[in-house]
Amino acid sequence: MPTSPAFINSDWGISRTVAVSESPFTGASQVHSYPKAQWQATLTLPPMKRSQASQWQAFFMQCEGRANTFLLGDPDGKEIISDAAPASIAVASNAAIGATTVNLTIGAGRQINTGSYLQFFTGANSVLHMVVDNNSGDGSVTIQPPLKVALTTSTPVDFTEAQGVFRMDSNDLRWSADQVSRYGITFSCSEVI
């Protein structure tokens, strides 16, 4: 994916599947959470001339609609949120599929604050998570979504530009141009699960 220009608008979030049934007689409800938790984004680029737009057009062509994947992270979440950010992070102990607590080695007096993104694994195996509780800086963090892949102490962790694997939401990738050849591009995509 091209790195410039920067997106001027990002609609970023997570989609979950939760079933709720409610009795029409008593009002009592039952809730069942399914494991689906999928990052989704709609991104808009600034108006640009053909020289810049051609890089994005080529990227769209390489995506081949929904056939191929790419790495993406929250455009506004590229830095760890912390007063005393760690120099490096490593997985301190194994964590099973479905876990929401991960033990990390972050160094004494360091912590990862709530709202920071973490990427486990690399390349086509990258998985994106958000820290939802830093558990008082003891190296244990609560993350969402729950782990879809088990972690070991050798699992790579990236917190500087955390990304996940995404694919386009549509096979139809379009752009528009005005009378002075300024291009407008908006696209939506979802995490590959």
Protein Blocks (a to p, Z undefined) as FASTA:
>chain_A
ZZbdcdfbdcddddddddddddfklopacddddfbdcdddddddddddfklmmmmmmmmm
mnnpmlbccddddfklmbccdfbdcfbdcdfbdcdehiabdcddebghiacdehiacded
ehjlbccdddfbgglonopacdddddfbdcdfklccdfklgcdddddfbfbdcddddfko
pacddddddddZZ
